[in-house]
Amino acid sequence: MSTQTVVHSREHAWRVAASVTDPEVPVLTIEDLGVLRDVKVDGDRAVVTITPTYSGCPAVEAMRDDVILALTAAGYDTVEVRTTLSPAWTTDWMTVAGNRKLTEYGIAPPSGRASVAQGPIRLRMAVKCPRCGSLDTREVAHFGSTSCKALYECRACLEPFDHFKVL
Ligand SMILES: [Zn+2]
C-alpha cells in the first residue's frame, strides 16, 4: 500500500486526463488534440469538459470512458465528463506537439488554418507527404480509415497516407 497521499488538485486531475489518448491515433493525447477543455476538482470529485472533434467520430465515447477510468484509477471517487459543443472544435486547437506527433505517426496534419479554410474563398492548401515531405500529393478518397481523415497518395514516393482534415 502506498503511503503517499494523492493530492487532488486541478493540476493533478488535468495531468491524468491529459494522458488519455485518441483511440484512433494512439500517439495523440486529448490535450494534443485540443479536445480537453477544462478540469475542475472539488475534493474527490472531478469534472472534465471535453469538446468532441468531428461530430460522429465514434472516438469521443471511448475518450470519455478513458477519462473516467483514468481519473477513477487516480483516486477520484466521482468523475463526470461533460461534453460541450460550443464553440465547436477546430483543427486549429491541435497543439504544435500534436501536429508533430501526427507527422511522425505517418499522418499528414491539418494543413492551413480552419479560420482561413472557412472564409469566403476556400483555400486548398497543399498536403505534405508525411513520409518524404513532397507537396505533390492528391486526394484519393475524402474518407480514409475514419471519417476524420482523407486518404491521400504521394506522387513522389507513391505511398498512400492519411490526412487529418482541416475543420
Ligand atoms: Zn511521399
Backbone and ligand atoms as CSV (ligand in chain L), in Angstrom:
chain,resi,resn,atom,element,x,y,z
A,1,MET,N,N,0.827,-1.195,0.000
A,1,MET,CA,C,0.000,0.000,0.000
A,1,MET,C,C,0.866,1.252,0.000
A,2,SER,N,N,0.496,2.191,-0.794
A,2,SER,CA,C,1.260,3.419,-0.881
A,2,SER,C,C,0.992,4.299,0.325
A,3,THR,N,N,2.071,4.870,0.846
A,3,THR,CA,C,1.915,5.771,1.979
A,3,THR,C,C,1.725,7.206,1.491
A,4,GLN,N,N,1.909,7.365,0.186
A,4,GLN,CA,C,1.783,8.699,-0.373
A,4,GLN,C,C,0.311,9.095,-0.490
A,5,THR,N,N,0.032,10.273,-0.082
A,5,THR,CA,C,-1.325,10.770,-0.213
A,5,THR,C,C,-1.427,11.523,-1.536
A,6,VAL,N,N,-2.387,11.111,-2.312
A,6,VAL,CA,C,-2.581,11.798,-3.585
A,6,VAL,C,C,-3.220,13.147,-3.298
A,7,VAL,N,N,-2.596,14.164,-3.785
A,7,VAL,CA,C,-3.157,15.492,-3.619
A,7,VAL,C,C,-4.075,15.773,-4.810
A,8,HIS,N,N,-5.322,15.823,-4.504
A,8,HIS,CA,C,-6.274,16.106,-5.567
A,8,HIS,C,C,-6.310,17.601,-5.846
A,9,SER,N,N,-5.845,17.929,-6.999
A,9,SER,CA,C,-5.849,19.339,-7.393
A,9,SER,C,C,-6.223,19.393,-8.858
A,10,ARG,N,N,-6.535,20.579,-9.313
A,10,ARG,CA,C,-6.891,20.754,-10.712
A,10,ARG,C,C,-5.708,20.315,-11.590
A,11,GLU,N,N,-4.488,20.687,-11.159
A,11,GLU,CA,C,-3.296,20.361,-11.940
A,11,GLU,C,C,-3.117,18.850,-12.056
A,12,HIS,N,N,-3.327,18.165,-10.906
A,12,HIS,CA,C,-3.187,16.713,-10.899
A,12,HIS,C,C,-4.219,16.070,-11.815
A,13,ALA,N,N,-5.474,16.478,-11.668
A,13,ALA,CA,C,-6.543,15.893,-12.468
A,13,ALA,C,C,-6.349,16.205,-13.955
A,14,TRP,N,N,-5.849,17.401,-14.241
A,14,TRP,CA,C,-5.600,17.781,-15.640
A,14,TRP,C,C,-4.543,16.845,-16.233
A,15,ARG,N,N,-3.446,16.630,-15.461
A,15,ARG,CA,C,-2.364,15.755,-15.939
A,15,ARG,C,C,-2.886,14.363,-16.226
A,16,VAL,N,N,-3.729,13.842,-15.332
A,16,VAL,CA,C,-4.272,12.493,-15.508
A,16,VAL,C,C,-5.164,12.453,-16.752
A,17,ALA,N,N,-6.070,13.428,-16.863
A,17,ALA,CA,C,-6.986,13.459,-18.002
A,17,ALA,C,C,-6.215,13.668,-19.305
A,18,ALA,N,N,-5.151,14.480,-19.239
A,18,ALA,CA,C,-4.373,14.807,-20.434
A,18,ALA,C,C,-3.578,13.614,-20.951
A,19,SER,N,N,-3.477,12.549,-20.139
A,19,SER,CA,C,-2.720,11.376,-20.584
A,19,SER,C,C,-3.574,10.443,-21.428
A,20,VAL,N,N,-4.869,10.710,-21.489
A,20,VAL,CA,C,-5.771,9.870,-22.280
A,20,VAL,C,C,-5.508,10.125,-23.759
A,21,THR,N,N,-5.423,9.031,-24.522
A,21,THR,CA,C,-5.083,9.183,-25.937
A,21,THR,C,C,-6.288,8.948,-26.847
A,22,ASP,N,N,-6.149,9.419,-28.054
A,22,ASP,CA,C,-7.155,9.219,-29.082
A,22,ASP,C,C,-7.106,7.752,-29.513
A,23,PRO,N,N,-8.209,7.010,-29.370
A,23,PRO,CA,C,-8.178,5.597,-29.743
A,23,PRO,C,C,-7.849,5.365,-31.214
A,24,GLU,N,N,-8.079,6.377,-32.044
A,24,GLU,CA,C,-7.795,6.212,-33.476
A,24,GLU,C,C,-6.351,6.539,-33.823
A,25,VAL,N,N,-5.788,7.504,-33.093
A,25,VAL,CA,C,-4.391,7.887,-33.302
A,25,VAL,C,C,-3.722,7.860,-31.933
A,26,PRO,N,N,-3.262,6.675,-31.497
A,26,PRO,CA,C,-2.805,6.499,-30.108
A,26,PRO,C,C,-1.628,7.375,-29.699
A,27,VAL,N,N,-0.933,7.995,-30.660
A,27,VAL,CA,C,0.183,8.861,-30.267
A,27,VAL,C,C,-0.313,10.227,-29.800
A,28,LEU,N,N,-1.565,10.539,-30.093
A,28,LEU,CA,C,-2.111,11.843,-29.721
A,28,LEU,C,C,-2.914,11.751,-28.436
A,29,THR,N,N,-2.627,12.665,-27.500
A,29,THR,CA,C,-3.448,12.729,-26.300
A,29,THR,C,C,-4.601,13.690,-26.576
A,30,ILE,N,N,-5.595,13.642,-25.698
A,30,ILE,CA,C,-6.721,14.555,-25.899
A,30,ILE,C,C,-6.294,16.000,-25.659
A,31,GLU,N,N,-5.157,16.168,-24.987
A,31,GLU,CA,C,-4.602,17.512,-24.820
A,31,GLU,C,C,-3.972,17.971,-26.138
A,32,ASP,N,N,-3.236,17.062,-26.793
A,32,ASP,CA,C,-2.637,17.382,-28.102
A,32,ASP,C,C,-3.721,17.803,-29.095
A,33,LEU,N,N,-4.854,17.121,-29.015
A,33,LEU,CA,C,-5.942,17.382,-29.958
A,33,LEU,C,C,-6.675,18.687,-29.659
A,34,GLY,N,N,-6.524,19.166,-28.425
A,34,GLY,CA,C,-7.292,20.343,-28.032
A,34,GLY,C,C,-8.706,19.968,-27.619
A,35,VAL,N,N,-8.930,18.673,-27.399
A,35,VAL,CA,C,-10.252,18.176,-27.009
A,35,VAL,C,C,-10.513,18.429,-25.516
A,36,LEU,N,N,-9.429,18.368,-24.724
A,36,LEU,CA,C,-9.542,18.604,-23.284
A,36,LEU,C,C,-9.672,20.105,-23.043
A,37,ARG,N,N,-10.829,20.540,-22.561
A,37,ARG,CA,C,-11.088,21.979,-22.421
A,37,ARG,C,C,-10.965,22.483,-21.000
A,38,ASP,N,N,-11.455,21.698,-20.046
A,38,ASP,CA,C,-11.481,22.205,-18.680
A,38,ASP,C,C,-11.526,21.052,-17.687
A,39,VAL,N,N,-10.894,21.265,-16.540
A,39,VAL,CA,C,-10.933,20.279,-15.457
A,39,VAL,C,C,-11.210,21.036,-14.170
A,40,LYS,N,N,-12.195,20.565,-13.435
A,40,LYS,CA,C,-12.496,21.171,-12.134
A,40,LYS,C,C,-12.435,20.078,-11.088
A,41,VAL,N,N,-11.865,20.420,-9.931
A,41,VAL,CA,C,-11.757,19.438,-8.857
A,41,VAL,C,C,-12.366,20.031,-7.595
A,42,ASP,N,N,-13.192,19.205,-6.940
A,42,ASP,CA,C,-13.791,19.607,-5.670
A,42,ASP,C,C,-13.696,18.392,-4.761
A,43,GLY,N,N,-12.664,18.363,-3.942
A,43,GLY,CA,C,-12.429,17.203,-3.086
A,43,GLY,C,C,-12.100,15.978,-3.923
A,44,ASP,N,N,-12.908,14.914,-3.789
A,44,ASP,CA,C,-12.681,13.681,-4.539
A,44,ASP,C,C,-13.463,13.651,-5.841
A,45,ARG,N,N,-14.020,14.797,-6.187
A,45,ARG,CA,C,-14.876,14.863,-7.363
A,45,ARG,C,C,-14.160,15.641,-8.472
A,46,ALA,N,N,-14.149,15.069,-9.664
A,46,ALA,CA,C,-13.522,15.743,-10.807
A,46,ALA,C,C,-14.552,15.918,-11.915
A,47,VAL,N,N,-14.584,17.091,-12.471
A,47,VAL,CA,C,-15.478,17.357,-13.599
A,47,VAL,C,C,-14.613,17.784,-14.784
A,48,VAL,N,N,-14.691,17.009,-15.837
A,48,VAL,CA,C,-13.865,17.243,-17.012
A,48,VAL,C,C,-14.754,17.677,-18.169
A,49,THR,N,N,-14.344,18.717,-18.852
A,49,THR,CA,C,-15.105,19.161,-20.017
A,49,THR,C,C,-14.297,18.882,-21.276
A,50,ILE,N,N,-14.928,18.196,-22.202
A,50,ILE,CA,C,-14.264,17.925,-23.476
A,50,ILE,C,C,-15.150,18.428,-24.619
A,51,THR,N,N,-14.504,18.780,-25.706
A,51,THR,CA,C,-15.228,19.147,-26.921
A,51,THR,C,C,-14.854,18.123,-27.975
A,52,PRO,N,N,-15.830,17.347,-28.437
A,52,PRO,CA,C,-15.519,16.320,-29.427
A,52,PRO,C,C,-14.955,16.930,-30.703
A,53,THR,N,N,-14.156,16.157,-31.383
A,53,THR,CA,C,-13.573,16.637,-32.636
A,53,THR,C,C,-14.662,16.650,-33.700
A,54,TYR,N,N,-14.604,15.789,-34.621
A,54,TYR,CA,C,-15.608,15.766,-35.665
A,54,TYR,C,C,-16.874,15.139,-35.124
A,55,SER,N,N,-18.007,15.744,-35.422
A,55,SER,CA,C,-19.244,15.137,-34.936
A,55,SER,C,C,-19.389,13.789,-35.641
A,56,GLY,N,N,-19.814,12.835,-34.896
A,56,GLY,CA,C,-19.961,11.494,-35.466
A,56,GLY,C,C,-18.697,10.676,-35.358
A,57,CYS,N,N,-17.656,11.262,-34.788
A,57,CYS,CA,C,-16.445,10.477,-34.560
A,57,CYS,C,C,-16.715,9.540,-33.392
A,58,PRO,N,N,-16.723,8.250,-33.633
A,58,PRO,CA,C,-17.033,7.316,-32.535
A,58,PRO,C,C,-15.992,7.354,-31.432
A,59,ALA,N,N,-14.839,7.943,-31.722
A,59,ALA,CA,C,-13.757,8.000,-30.741
A,59,ALA,C,C,-14.159,8.764,-29.481
A,60,VAL,N,N,-15.105,9.672,-29.610
A,60,VAL,CA,C,-15.483,10.525,-28.480
A,60,VAL,C,C,-15.975,9.700,-27.297
A,61,GLU,N,N,-16.805,8.706,-27.560
A,61,GLU,CA,C,-17.325,7.854,-26.488
A,61,GLU,C,C,-16.181,7.146,-25.766
A,62,ALA,N,N,-15.237,6.649,-26.555
A,62,ALA,CA,C,-14.092,5.933,-25.984
A,62,ALA,C,C,-13.234,6.879,-25.149
A,63,MET,N,N,-13.042,8.105,-25.638
A,63,MET,CA,C,-12.243,9.087,-24.897
A,63,MET,C,C,-12.899,9.394,-23.551
A,64,ARG,N,N,-14.221,9.550,-23.590
A,64,ARG,CA,C,-14.975,9.859,-22.377
A,64,ARG,C,C,-14.798,8.745,-21.345
A,65,ASP,N,N,-14.958,7.509,-21.798
A,65,ASP,CA,C,-14.798,6.357,-20.908
A,65,ASP,C,C,-13.374,6.292,-20.348
A,66,ASP,N,N,-12.392,6.576,-21.206
A,66,ASP,CA,C,-10.994,6.513,-20.778
A,66,ASP,C,C,-10.672,7.596,-19.741
A,67,VAL,N,N,-11.277,8.773,-19.907
A,67,VAL,CA,C,-11.066,9.853,-18.929
A,67,VAL,C,C,-11.616,9.416,-17.573
A,68,ILE,N,N,-12.805,8.819,-17.587
A,68,ILE,CA,C,-13.423,8.356,-16.339
A,68,ILE,C,C,-12.555,7.276,-15.689
A,69,LEU,N,N,-12.099,6.322,-16.498
A,69,LEU,CA,C,-11.253,5.244,-15.986
A,69,LEU,C,C,-9.958,5.783,-15.384
A,70,ALA,N,N,-9.304,6.695,-16.108
A,70,ALA,CA,C,-8.010,7.221,-15.670
A,70,ALA,C,C,-8.157,7.980,-14.353
A,71,LEU,N,N,-9.184,8.810,-14.252
A,71,LEU,CA,C,-9.354,9.609,-13.029
A,71,LEU,C,C,-9.828,8.753,-11.861
A,72,THR,N,N,-10.631,7.740,-12.145
A,72,THR,CA,C,-11.063,6.833,-11.089
A,72,THR,C,C,-9.850,6.081,-10.539
A,73,ALA,N,N,-8.986,5.634,-11.453
A,73,ALA,CA,C,-7.769,4.918,-11.046
A,73,ALA,C,C,-6.841,5.836,-10.256
A,74,ALA,N,N,-6.901,7.130,-10.529
A,74,ALA,CA,C,-6.037,8.097,-9.842
A,74,ALA,C,C,-6.626,8.527,-8.498
A,75,GLY,N,N,-7.773,7.945,-8.141
A,75,GLY,CA,C,-8.303,8.182,-6.806
A,75,GLY,C,C,-9.474,9.134,-6.690
A,76,TYR,N,N,-10.023,9.524,-7.824
A,76,TYR,CA,C,-11.201,10.397,-7.743
A,76,TYR,C,C,-12.453,9.524,-7.635
A,77,ASP,N,N,-13.264,9.803,-6.632
A,77,ASP,CA,C,-14.435,8.962,-6.388
A,77,ASP,C,C,-15.552,9.229,-7.385
A,78,THR,N,N,-15.733,10.482,-7.699
A,78,THR,CA,C,-16.790,10.844,-8.629
A,78,THR,C,C,-16.162,11.566,-9.812
A,79,VAL,N,N,-16.384,11.021,-10.983
A,79,VAL,CA,C,-15.839,11.641,-12.184
A,79,VAL,C,C,-16.974,11.903,-13.157
A,80,GLU,N,N,-17.050,13.136,-13.560
A,80,GLU,CA,C,-18.100,13.500,-14.510
A,80,GLU,C,C,-17.432,14.072,-15.747
A,81,VAL,N,N,-17.855,13.612,-16.907
A,81,VAL,CA,C,-17.312,14.161,-18.145
A,81,VAL,C,C,-18.433,14.888,-18.868
A,82,ARG,N,N,-18.227,16.173,-19.051
A,82,ARG,CA,C,-19.222,16.970,-19.764
A,82,ARG,C,C,-18.730,17.218,-21.182
A,83,THR,N,N,-19.659,17.233,-22.072
A,83,THR,CA,C,-19.317,17.486,-23.467
A,83,THR,C,C,-19.884,18.837,-23.854
A,84,THR,N,N,-19.039,19.689,-24.363
A,84,THR,CA,C,-19.534,20.963,-24.819
A,84,THR,C,C,-19.273,21.092,-26.322
A,85,LEU,N,N,-20.286,21.537,-27.020
A,85,LEU,CA,C,-20.183,21.610,-28.482
A,85,LEU,C,C,-19.971,23.042,-28.972
A,86,SER,N,N,-20.044,23.992,-28.023
A,86,SER,CA,C,-19.902,25.377,-28.413
A,86,SER,C,C,-18.874,26.067,-27.529
A,87,PRO,N,N,-17.821,26.682,-28.069
A,87,PRO,CA,C,-17.548,26.771,-29.509
A,87,PRO,C,C,-17.127,25.416,-30.073
A,88,ALA,N,N,-17.393,25.225,-31.332
A,88,ALA,CA,C,-17.084,23.951,-31.975
A,88,ALA,C,C,-15.572,23.765,-32.115
A,89,TRP,N,N,-15.160,22.543,-31.941
A,89,TRP,CA,C,-13.753,22.191,-32.073
A,89,TRP,C,C,-13.282,22.445,-33.510
A,90,THR,N,N,-12.077,22.965,-33.628
A,90,THR,CA,C,-11.489,23.066,-34.968
A,90,THR,C,C,-10.073,22.511,-34.887
A,91,THR,N,N,-9.540,22.182,-36.031
A,91,THR,CA,C,-8.182,21.631,-36.055
A,91,THR,C,C,-7.160,22.670,-35.605
A,92,ASP,N,N,-7.562,23.961,-35.545
A,92,ASP,CA,C,-6.659,25.000,-35.048
A,92,ASP,C,C,-6.287,24.753,-33.592
A,93,TRP,N,N,-7.131,24.011,-32.873
A,93,TRP,CA,C,-6.876,23.746,-31.451
A,93,TRP,C,C,-5.806,22.692,-31.250
A,94,MET,N,N,-5.455,21.993,-32.298
A,94,MET,CA,C,-4.437,20.966,-32.157
A,94,MET,C,C,-3.106,21.653,-31.852
A,95,THR,N,N,-2.387,21.112,-30.888
A,95,THR,CA,C,-1.146,21.751,-30.460
A,95,THR,C,C,-0.022,21.501,-31.470
A,96,VAL,N,N,1.039,22.277,-31.334
A,96,VAL,CA,C,2.219,22.105,-32.185
A,96,VAL,C,C,2.775,20.695,-31.988
A,97,ALA,N,N,2.804,20.258,-30.731
A,97,ALA,CA,C,3.294,18.911,-30.431
A,97,ALA,C,C,2.399,17.874,-31.100
A,98,GLY,N,N,1.102,18.128,-31.102
A,98,GLY,CA,C,0.155,17.214,-31.732
A,98,GLY,C,C,0.399,17.086,-33.219
A,99,ASN,N,N,0.648,18.223,-33.874
A,99,ASN,CA,C,0.929,18.212,-35.309
A,99,ASN,C,C,2.203,17.426,-35.615
A,100,ARG,N,N,3.216,17.619,-34.776
A,100,ARG,CA,C,4.490,16.926,-34.974
A,100,ARG,C,C,4.314,15.416,-34.800
A,101,LYS,N,N,3.573,15.029,-33.740
A,101,LYS,CA,C,3.350,13.602,-33.480
A,101,LYS,C,C,2.583,12.946,-34.627
A,102,LEU,N,N,1.619,13.675,-35.181
A,102,LEU,CA,C,0.842,13.138,-36.302
A,102,LEU,C,C,1.756,12.812,-37.472
A,103,THR,N,N,2.635,13.753,-37.807
A,103,THR,CA,C,3.556,13.562,-38.932
A,103,THR,C,C,4.442,12.350,-38.682
A,104,GLU,N,N,4.971,12.249,-37.437
A,104,GLU,CA,C,5.838,11.120,-37.100
A,104,GLU,C,C,5.083,9.798,-37.191
A,105,TYR,N,N,3.789,9.868,-36.961
A,105,TYR,CA,C,2.938,8.676,-36.996
A,105,TYR,C,C,2.595,8.307,-38.444
A,106,GLY,N,N,2.897,9.201,-39.377
A,106,GLY,CA,C,2.624,8.928,-40.788
A,106,GLY,C,C,1.318,9.501,-41.285
A,107,ILE,N,N,0.750,10.436,-40.512
A,107,ILE,CA,C,-0.481,11.088,-40.930
A,107,ILE,C,C,-0.172,12.561,-41.180
A,108,ALA,N,N,-0.590,13.062,-42.339
A,108,ALA,CA,C,-0.360,14.472,-42.628
A,108,ALA,C,C,-1.272,15.303,-41.743
A,109,PRO,N,N,-0.702,16.223,-40.940
A,109,PRO,CA,C,-1.543,17.045,-40.060
A,109,PRO,C,C,-2.406,17.997,-40.871
A,110,PRO,N,N,-3.420,18.582,-40.224
A,110,PRO,CA,C,-4.286,19.517,-40.945
A,110,PRO,C,C,-3.437,20.615,-41.574
A,111,SER,N,N,-3.675,20.909,-42.837
A,111,SER,CA,C,-2.883,21.946,-43.495
A,111,SER,C,C,-3.654,23.254,-43.474
A,112,GLY,N,N,-2.990,24.304,-43.072
A,112,GLY,CA,C,-3.631,25.611,-43.043
A,112,GLY,C,C,-4.510,25.763,-41.823
A,113,ARG,N,N,-5.098,26.928,-41.691
A,113,ARG,CA,C,-5.940,27.220,-40.551
A,113,ARG,C,C,-7.396,27.081,-40.948
A,114,ALA,N,N,-8.191,26.502,-40.047
A,114,ALA,CA,C,-9.616,26.337,-40.315
A,114,ALA,C,C,-10.268,27.693,-40.547
A,115,SER,N,N,-9.797,28.706,-39.805
A,115,SER,CA,C,-10.389,30.031,-39.927
A,115,SER,C,C,-10.224,30.579,-41.343
A,116,VAL,N,N,-9.139,30.160,-41.997
A,116,VAL,CA,C,-8.907,30.584,-43.378
A,116,VAL,C,C,-9.751,29.730,-44.322
A,117,ALA,N,N,-9.758,28.424,-44.042
A,117,ALA,CA,C,-10.468,27.486,-44.914
A,117,ALA,C,C,-11.967,27.778,-44.952
A,118,GLN,N,N,-12.490,28.355,-43.853
A,118,GLN,CA,C,-13.925,28.591,-43.794
A,118,GLN,C,C,-14.310,29.989,-44.285
A,119,GLY,N,N,-13.333,30.739,-44.762
A,119,GLY,CA,C,-13.597,32.079,-45.261
A,119,GLY,C,C,-14.363,32.025,-46.573
A,120,PRO,N,N,-14.659,33.214,-47.124
A,120,PRO,CA,C,-15.421,33.267,-48.367
A,120,PRO,C,C,-14.692,32.580,-49.519
A,121,ILE,N,N,-13.378,32.669,-49.504
A,121,ILE,CA,C,-12.601,31.981,-50.542
A,121,ILE,C,C,-11.985,30.746,-49.902
A,122,ARG,N,N,-12.392,29.602,-50.352
A,122,ARG,CA,C,-11.879,28.361,-49.764
A,122,ARG,C,C,-10.521,28.048,-50.350
A,123,LEU,N,N,-9.527,28.167,-49.511
A,123,LEU,CA,C,-8.181,27.886,-49.979
A,123,LEU,C,C,-7.894,26.399,-49.826
A,124,ARG,N,N,-7.379,25.837,-50.838
A,124,ARG,CA,C,-6.951,24.445,-50.726
A,124,ARG,C,C,-5.449,24.437,-50.571
A,125,MET,N,N,-5.022,24.076,-49.379
A,125,MET,CA,C,-3.598,24.054,-49.110
A,125,MET,C,C,-3.036,22.722,-49.595
A,126,ALA,N,N,-1.806,22.776,-50.049
A,126,ALA,CA,C,-1.154,21.537,-50.458
A,126,ALA,C,C,-0.920,20.686,-49.212
A,127,VAL,N,N,-1.133,19.409,-49.344
A,127,VAL,CA,C,-0.921,18.486,-48.236
A,127,VAL,C,C,0.440,17.828,-48.420
A,128,LYS,N,N,1.243,17.954,-47.380
A,128,LYS,CA,C,2.613,17.453,-47.458
A,128,LYS,C,C,2.670,15.972,-47.108
A,129,CYS,N,N,3.388,15.208,-47.908
A,129,CYS,CA,C,3.548,13.779,-47.637
A,129,CYS,C,C,4.336,13.608,-46.336
A,130,PRO,N,N,3.770,12.888,-45.346
A,130,PRO,CA,C,4.486,12.736,-44.069
A,130,PRO,C,C,5.731,11.862,-44.192
A,131,ARG,N,N,5.847,11.126,-45.290
A,131,ARG,CA,C,6.996,10.230,-45.434
A,131,ARG,C,C,8.181,10.907,-46.100
A,132,CYS,N,N,7.938,11.587,-47.253
A,132,CYS,CA,C,9.073,12.177,-47.967
A,132,CYS,C,C,9.024,13.692,-48.002
A,133,GLY,N,N,7.924,14.279,-47.540
A,133,GLY,CA,C,7.852,15.736,-47.474
A,133,GLY,C,C,7.422,16.396,-48.769
A,134,SER,N,N,7.134,15.609,-49.798
A,134,SER,CA,C,6.726,16.184,-51.082
A,134,SER,C,C,5.336,16.814,-50.982
A,135,LEU,N,N,5.143,17.904,-51.721
A,135,LEU,CA,C,3.828,18.548,-51.770
A,135,LEU,C,C,3.032,18.048,-52.967
A,136,ASP,N,N,3.630,17.174,-53.745
A,136,ASP,CA,C,2.975,16.633,-54.931
A,136,ASP,C,C,2.102,15.443,-54.527
A,137,THR,N,N,0.955,15.766,-53.926
A,137,THR,CA,C,0.071,14.722,-53.411
A,137,THR,C,C,-1.332,14.941,-53.961
A,138,ARG,N,N,-2.138,13.914,-53.910
A,138,ARG,CA,C,-3.521,14.072,-54.346
A,138,ARG,C,C,-4.452,13.265,-53.450
A,139,GLU,N,N,-5.688,13.765,-53.360
A,139,GLU,CA,C,-6.680,13.075,-52.544
A,139,GLU,C,C,-7.237,11.891,-53.329
A,140,VAL,N,N,-7.192,10.725,-52.733
A,140,VAL,CA,C,-7.703,9.520,-53.374
A,140,VAL,C,C,-9.151,9.286,-52.941
A,141,ALA,N,N,-9.405,9.486,-51.656
A,141,ALA,CA,C,-10.759,9.311,-51.111
A,141,ALA,C,C,-10.960,10.333,-50.017
A,142,HIS,N,N,-12.134,10.971,-49.992
A,142,HIS,CA,C,-12.388,12.006,-48.998
A,142,HIS,C,C,-12.524,11.410,-47.600
A,143,PHE,N,N,-12.914,10.148,-47.524
A,143,PHE,CA,C,-12.986,9.469,-46.240
A,143,PHE,C,C,-11.969,8.345,-46.225
A,144,GLY,N,N,-10.985,8.470,-45.341
A,144,GLY,CA,C,-9.937,7.462,-45.242
A,144,GLY,C,C,-10.319,6.375,-44.265
A,145,SER,N,N,-9.366,5.995,-43.406
A,145,SER,CA,C,-9.601,4.911,-42.451
A,145,SER,C,C,-10.711,5.278,-41.472
A,146,THR,N,N,-10.915,6.565,-41.231
A,146,THR,CA,C,-12.037,7.027,-40.423
A,146,THR,C,C,-12.598,8.259,-41.116
A,147,SER,N,N,-13.774,8.695,-40.672
A,147,SER,CA,C,-14.398,9.855,-41.302
A,147,SER,C,C,-13.608,11.136,-41.055
A,148,CYS,N,N,-12.707,11.101,-40.065
A,148,CYS,CA,C,-11.929,12.287,-39.733
A,148,CYS,C,C,-10.768,12.493,-40.698
A,149,LYS,N,N,-10.469,11.470,-41.447
A,149,LYS,CA,C,-9.278,11.543,-42.278
A,149,LYS,C,C,-9.609,11.284,-43.742
A,150,ALA,N,N,-8.824,11.888,-44.609
A,150,ALA,CA,C,-8.943,11.635,-46.031
A,150,ALA,C,C,-7.745,10.799,-46.457
A,151,LEU,N,N,-7.957,9.986,-47.473
A,151,LEU,CA,C,-6.859,9.151,-47.952
A,151,LEU,C,C,-6.156,9.887,-49.091
A,152,TYR,N,N,-4.865,10.040,-48.953
A,152,TYR,CA,C,-4.048,10.714,-49.957
A,152,TYR,C,C,-3.026,9.751,-50.535
A,153,GLU,N,N,-2.478,10.194,-51.654
A,153,GLU,CA,C,-1.422,9.416,-52.282
A,153,GLU,C,C,-0.331,10.398,-52.668
A,154,CYS,N,N,0.905,10.002,-52.429
A,154,CYS,CA,C,2.040,10.857,-52.779
A,154,CYS,C,C,2.527,10.470,-54.168
A,155,ARG,N,N,2.668,11.488,-55.039
A,155,ARG,CA,C,3.136,11.199,-56.392
A,155,ARG,C,C,4.653,11.020,-56.431
A,156,ALA,N,N,5.338,11.505,-55.397
A,156,ALA,CA,C,6.800,11.401,-55.368
A,156,ALA,C,C,7.256,10.025,-54.897
A,157,CYS,N,N,6.743,9.592,-53.713
A,157,CYS,CA,C,7.200,8.296,-53.201
A,157,CYS,C,C,6.141,7.211,-53.397
A,158,LEU,N,N,5.000,7.598,-53.984
A,158,LEU,CA,C,3.925,6.663,-54.333
A,158,LEU,C,C,3.266,5.991,-53.133
A,159,GLU,N,N,3.512,6.536,-51.938
A,159,GLU,CA,C,2.921,5.952,-50.735
A,159,GLU,C,C,1.552,6.576,-50.456
A,160,PRO,N,N,0.592,5.763,-50.075
A,160,PRO,CA,C,-0.680,6.338,-49.622
A,160,PRO,C,C,-0.537,6.773,-48.164
A,161,PHE,N,N,-1.276,7.780,-47.764
A,161,PHE,CA,C,-1.233,8.191,-46.357
A,161,PHE,C,C,-2.538,8.865,-45.980
A,162,ASP,N,N,-2.788,8.923,-44.680
A,162,ASP,CA,C,-3.983,9.592,-44.168
A,162,ASP,C,C,-3.689,11.068,-43.950
A,163,HIS,N,N,-4.660,11.871,-44.225
A,163,HIS,CA,C,-4.549,13.311,-43.943
A,163,HIS,C,C,-5.662,13.696,-42.995
A,164,PHE,N,N,-5.279,14.249,-41.860
A,164,PHE,CA,C,-6.251,14.711,-40.862
A,164,PHE,C,C,-6.889,15.972,-41.428
A,165,LYS,N,N,-8.173,15.897,-41.724
A,165,LYS,CA,C,-8.833,17.002,-42.417
A,165,LYS,C,C,-8.909,18.270,-41.571
A,166,VAL,N,N,-8.854,19.377,-42.263
A,166,VAL,CA,C,-8.996,20.673,-41.595
A,166,VAL,C,C,-10.466,20.907,-41.326
A,167,LEU,N,N,-10.769,21.341,-40.121
A,167,LEU,CA,C,-12.159,21.619,-39.778
A,167,LEU,C,C,-12.221,22.927,-39.017
L,1,ZN,ZN,ZN,5.945,10.945,-50.339
